[in-house]
């Protein structure tokens, strides 16, 4: 039986996240595989894949912060806000470094962001990208996101490289588009590499070829300990947890908490609400 846990994949360019899941099903020998947070085909880097019981962690891991290395080209807009789309307009770029940094500042912190028209967001029950590719003008509502850091590392003519640390739900393509719009010249994303999802960094990631040779699975208990606060319980408390019952809150804060039995086995994820901790997922 395939062990339950996470596989940290270094996604190659040109693959969809669904492609990676399909490949990992064959490598891991199970259909119970999913991923925590989509990467566009153009993007590379950390894709967290869950196997067996760890698929129940993925929705919670998808909500953790992420870090990207991004390259933005000013002066050109596309219909997808990245290099895979059709060019819509071109403009000369004469923005100074100070002007670029002023634009970056407006895109840092808690902001409202309109997702790209070519995205997986559903509009009236249908994916936005399907409507956009059918020629429809898709109107998407701005959503609150947090850009914790937008650090420009190089400016070479119209090309900007940056390290971006952000909340779940942030579209780096939209940041590229909006920076170009602020400067009045347009812009789009030309390269993207995700270097971290929550606690899982690029150093833990393995390429598809490496995983085909040796499928390294981070055990589910270790995965939870790395990502969330840990709570160790007594045997009496463990009995309650195994049956989906609630425990008194332990004051460990908001968000998921991993609950472990006296033998160190992962029992569940819980969330504290007031005086009680309610189960989010039970693993035994």
N, C-alpha and C positions, 0 to 999 in steps of 0.2 A: 504494500500500500504506500502511495506517495505521501511523504511527510507534509504536514500543514505548516505553512510559513510564507515568507516573502522571498521573491527573487528580484534583485535590483538589476535591471537591464540597462545597458548603454544603447539606447535605441539608435539605429542607423538612419541616415537621411534616406528619404524616399519610401520608407515604411510607414503605414498608418499604425496607430496604437492597436487597432483590431488585428492587423497583420502579425504584430508581435504576440498578441494573445494566442492566435492560431498556431504559431510556431511553438510557443511554450507549452501548449496542450500536447503537442507531439513529443516534445523533449521530456516533459515531466510525466507523460503517460496518464494524463487525466483530463477530462473535459471541464473540471471544476477550477477554472482559471479566470481571473479578471484583472483589471488594472485600476490604479488610483490616480485619475487625472490624465486627460488626453493630451498628447503632443501632436501637433500638426505634422504632416509628412515631411515638410522641409526641415523640421527641427530634429536635433539629436540630443542625447544625454539621458538623464535619469528618468526611467519609467518604472514605477513600483508595481510589481505584478504579484498578486496573491494566489496561493494554491490551496485547494481543499478548504479547511475551516477558516483559513486566513482571508478568504474572499469576503468574510463578514466584517473585516477590519477596513476594507477599502474605502467605503463611504466616509469613514471618520478620518482616514489618512488624507483623503482628497481635500479636506478642509484645512490642512496645515499650510504654513507659509512655504513659498518656493523661491529659489534663486536662479537667475538666468544670466548668461553672457549673450548680449545682443549686439547686432550691427544694424545701424539705421542709415539709409541713403536719403539725403534731402534732395529736393528738386524734382522728384518723380512720384506721382501717385499711381496706384493700381486699384483694380476693382476688388482685390482681396486684402489689400493693405500689406501684402508681402510680395516677394519676388516671383511667386508662382502665378500671379494674376496678370491680366492684360493691362498694359500701360494706358492710363486715362489722360494724363497731362504731364508736361515737362516744363520746368522753369529754371532760369539761372539762379545760382545760390551765391549770395554775397553776405550771408549772416556772419557776424563776428562771434568769437568765443563767448563774449559776455552776453550777447543776445541768445545764443544757444543755451547757456547756463540759466538765463532768466526763464526760458521756456521749460527747461527741465524742472525748475523750482515749482512752476505751476502744476506740474504733473507728479509732485511728491506729496506724501501725506494722505489724508482721507479725501478722496475726490469722487466725482461722479463720472462714470465712463460708459460710452456707447459702444457695445460690442461690434465687431466687423459684420457687414451684411452677410458675408460668406462665413457662417459659423454654425455650430450645431444647436444653437438655441432654438427652441420651438416657438413658432408663431401660429396661433390658432391650430395647434396640434401637428404642425408640419415643420421640419427643420428649416431654418432660415436659408441655409445654403441651397436647398432644393428650390426654394422660391426665387432666390437671386439668380441661380443658373437657368431658371426658366424665363428670365427676363423681367421678373417683377421687381418693383422698387420696395424693398423691405424696410419698414420702420421699426427700429428696435429702441426700447426705452433705456435711458441711462440707468446704471446700477452703481451702488456704492462699493468702492474697493479701497484698499489701502496700499500705497506704494511706500514701504518703510524706508527704502533707500534707492536712489537713482544716481549712481556714481559714474560719471563720464570718465573713461580711462584714456581715450584718444580721440582727437579730431584731425582728420586728414582730408582736407578739402571738404566735399559734401558728405563724407562718410564719418559716422560717429560710432564708436564702440562704447558699451556701457555694461556695468554690472547692476542688475535690478533685483531687489529683494521685495517681495510683494505678497499680498494675501491671495487666497484661493479665489478663482473667478476673474483674475486680472488677465486681460489680453495684451500681450506685449506688442502685437501688431497694431492695436489701437493706440498705444503710447507712441509708436513711431508715426502713425498717421496724425495724431494730435500735436506732436512736436512740430511736424512740418506745417500743419495748419496755423499754429501759433506764429511761426516765422513767415507765413505767407507764401511759402514756396512748395508746400506739399512734402510728403515723405512716405517711405515704406520700409518694412523690415526685410533685410537681405540675408541674415543668418541668425540662428537662435540655437543655443545649447543650454539645456537645463542642468544645473550643477548640484541642486539639492532639492529634495522634497521632505519637509519636516527634518528629521535627524539623519535621513539617508542621503549620503553624499556620493559624488561621482567616484570617489576612491573605492566604494563598495560595489560599484556597478561592473558588470561583465558583458562583453559583447555576445551577440548571438552565437558566433563560432565558438567562443570559449565555453558558453553554456551547453552547446551541443556536445562538447568533449566531456565536460563535468558540470552537472547541474547543481550549483551551490544554492541551497535553500536556507535562509535565515529562519531558525525555528520560531514558531509563533510566539512563544513566551518571551524570547529575546527581542523579537520585533516590537511587542507591546511595551516591554520595559524601556526600550530605546525611545519610544514615541510619546508615552503617557506616564503620568504619575502611577506609582505602584502601591497597592495596599495588600498586605498579608493578613490573612484571617485565621481564626481558630477553626477546629473541626466542626464545632456547632454552627458557626457562621457559614462555613463552607457548605454544610448541609442545606442551609436556607438558600444560598446562592445557586446550588445545583438544581434546585426546583424553581428557579426564577423568582425567588422572593426578594424582598427589599431588606437592606441593612440600615442601621443608623448611620448618618453621615459622619465622616471622619475629618471634615474640614480640609479636604485636599484641593478645593477650588473648582472652577468651572471646567467643563470639557470632560472627555472620557478618562476613566481611571481603570487600570488593570487590576483585577482582583485575583490573588493567588492563594492556593490552599497551603496547609502546613507542609505538604511534600514538595512545594514549589511549582505545582501544576497550575497553568492558567485556567481559571474557572470562568471568568466573564469580564466584560466591560460594563462599568456602571457610570452613572452621572448623578451628581449630588443636586438635589432639589430641596431646598429648605433643610429640614432635619433628617431627611431620608436620602438614601442612594438607590436609585431605580436601575434595573438592568437595561442595558442597550443591546447586548448580545451575550448569550450563554454558550460556552464551548464544550461543556461536558454534560 
